[in-house]
Amino acid sequence: MRMIKKEQIIQEATRLFAQFGYKKTTLDDIAQAMGMTRGNLYHYVENKEDLYFQCVEMILVNWRDAIAEATKQQTNSMDRVRALLFTSIEYPKTHPYFVSLILEDPCNISTSYFEEKRVSFQETAEEVLKEFLHDGIYRGILREVNIDHTVRYILATHKLYMFMIYSKEYDESSMQEYVDAVDLIYQGLKK
């Protein structure tokens, strides 16, 4: 019997969940795709929900890592914010499982796990945005604003466009509209 790594199971399960959805994909389907029995699959996961959560976690961690890498390469705060927003919104274009599992969310199971993971990304985004605002206000480039409120507004706008851009009704003007919204936010903050 060949050696199977848990990462391989998660990758194959991610593919199947993205292709067929949570409800239609069974542990038998995943086990068969891996060339193993359902019983062997239980050595790696507790149940289907646990495996689905692990798939979602892998996708979110990869997304967060791509954003962190993009922001780390920037030297000033505005470039870091742009890298955060644009990497975050461009990432799903080259990672179709992200769209299927995260944005379309084909299952109706407990959201507490997702909330925990969302908070992880949210904290990273908030940190970058707060640094940008503090730096801009300190240097006299940006006007005084309530930083917490402004960060929530920017992230809410970002989420709106993320869903618009990757919805089934997507059209090319949505990305340009997003670029305009980011520019409007930045220009509106200037003194």
C-alpha positions in Angstrom: 0.0 0.0 0.0 1.3 3.4 -0.9 2.0 6.0 1.7 -0.6 8.7 1.9 0.0 12.1 3.5 -2.7 14.1 5.1 -1.9 17.0 2.9 -2.7 14.8 -0.1 -6.1 13.9 1.3 -6.9 17.6 2.0 -5.9 18.6 -1.5 -8.0 15.9 -3.1 -10.9 16.6 -0.8 -10.7 20.3 -1.6 -10.9 19.5 -5.3 -13.9 17.3 -4.8 -15.7 19.7 -2.4 -15.1 22.5 -4.9 -16.3 20.5 -7.8 -19.4 18.8 -6.3 -20.1 20.8 -3.2 -20.2 19.8 0.5 -23.5 18.0 0.4 -22.9 15.9 -2.7 -19.3 14.9 -1.8 -19.1 11.8 0.4 -16.2 10.4 2.4 -16.5 7.3 0.2 -15.9 9.6 -2.8 -12.8 11.0 -1.2 -11.5 7.7 -0.1 -12.0 6.2 -3.5 -10.2 9.1 -5.2 -7.3 8.5 -2.7 -7.2 4.8 -3.4 -8.1 3.9 0.2 -11.0 2.8 2.2 -13.4 5.0 4.2 -12.2 3.3 7.4 -8.6 4.3 6.6 -9.7 7.9 6.0 -10.9 8.0 9.6 -7.2 7.7 10.7 -6.8 11.2 9.2 -10.1 13.0 9.9 -12.9 12.8 12.4 -15.7 13.1 9.9 -16.8 14.9 6.7 -17.3 18.3 8.5 -13.8 18.1 10.0 -12.3 17.4 6.6 -14.2 20.2 5.0 -13.0 22.6 7.7 -9.4 21.5 7.1 -9.8 22.2 3.4 -11.2 25.7 4.1 -8.4 26.3 6.6 -5.7 25.3 4.1 -7.2 27.7 1.5 -7.5 30.6 4.0 -3.9 30.1 5.3 -2.6 30.1 1.7 -4.5 33.3 1.0 -3.3 35.0 4.1 0.3 33.9 3.4 0.1 35.4 -0.1 -1.2 38.7 1.3 1.5 38.7 4.0 4.2 38.1 1.4 2.9 40.9 -0.8 2.7 43.4 2.0 6.1 42.5 3.4 7.7 43.5 0.2 6.4 47.1 0.3 8.4 49.9 2.0 5.7 52.5 2.7 2.4 52.2 4.4 0.2 53.2 1.3 1.9 50.6 -0.8 1.3 48.0 1.9 -2.4 48.8 2.0 -2.6 48.6 -1.8 -0.8 45.3 -1.8 -3.1 44.0 0.9 -6.3 45.0 -0.9 -5.2 44.1 -4.4 -3.5 40.8 -3.6 -6.5 39.8 -1.5 -8.9 40.5 -4.4 -6.7 39.1 -7.2 -5.7 35.9 -5.4 -9.0 34.0 -6.2 -8.5 34.6 -9.9 -5.6 32.1 -9.8 -7.0 29.9 -7.1 -10.5 28.7 -8.2 -11.0 26.5 -5.1 -11.0 29.7 -3.1 -14.1 30.9 -5.0 -15.9 27.6 -4.7 -15.3 26.9 -1.0 -14.9 30.4 0.5 -17.0 32.7 -1.5 -19.8 30.4 -2.8 -19.7 28.4 0.5 -21.7 25.4 -0.7 -22.4 23.9 2.7 -24.7 24.8 5.5 -22.7 23.8 8.5 -21.6 25.5 11.7 -19.9 28.8 11.1 -18.0 29.1 14.4 -14.9 27.5 12.8 -15.1 29.9 9.8 -15.5 32.9 12.2 -12.3 31.9 13.9 -10.4 31.7 10.7 -12.0 34.9 9.3 -10.8 36.7 12.5 -7.3 35.6 11.7 -7.3 37.3 8.3 -9.3 40.2 9.7 -6.7 40.9 12.4 -3.9 40.9 9.8 -5.8 43.3 7.5 -6.7 45.5 10.4 -3.1 45.7 11.6 -1.9 46.8 8.2 -4.6 49.3 7.8 -4.2 50.8 11.2 -0.5 51.2 10.7 -1.2 53.0 7.4 -3.7 55.3 9.0 -1.5 56.1 12.1 1.5 56.7 9.9 -0.4 58.9 7.5 -2.0 61.0 10.3 1.4 61.3 12.1 3.2 62.5 9.0 0.4 65.0 8.2 -0.6 63.3 4.9 -3.9 62.0 6.1 -6.6 63.9 8.0 -7.6 62.9 11.6 -10.2 60.1 11.5 -11.5 57.5 13.9 -9.1 54.8 12.9 -11.3 51.8 14.1 -14.3 53.1 12.2 -12.3 53.8 9.1 -10.7 50.3 9.1 -14.1 48.7 9.4 -15.4 50.8 6.5 -12.4 49.9 4.3 -12.7 46.2 5.0 -16.5 46.2 4.5 -16.0 47.9 1.1 -13.4 45.3 0.3 -15.7 42.4 1.2 -18.5 43.9 -0.9 -16.3 44.0 -4.0 -14.8 40.6 -3.3 -18.2 39.1 -3.5 -19.3 41.2 -6.5 -16.2 40.4 -8.5 -16.4 36.7 -7.9 -20.2 36.3 -8.1 -21.7 34.5 -10.9 -22.8 37.8 -12.3 -19.3 39.1 -12.6 -18.4 41.5 -15.3 -15.1 43.2 -16.1 -16.3 46.6 -14.8 -16.5 45.3 -11.2 -12.7 45.3 -10.9 -12.4 48.8 -12.2 -15.1 49.9 -9.8 -13.1 48.3 -7.0 -9.9 50.2 -8.1 -11.9 53.4 -8.1 -13.3 52.7 -4.6 -9.9 52.1 -3.2 -8.6 55.3 -4.8 -11.7 57.2 -3.5 -11.0 55.9 0.0 -7.4 57.0 -0.1 -8.1 60.4 -1.8 -10.8 61.1 0.8 -8.4 60.5 3.6 -5.9 63.1 2.4 -5.7 66.5 3.9 
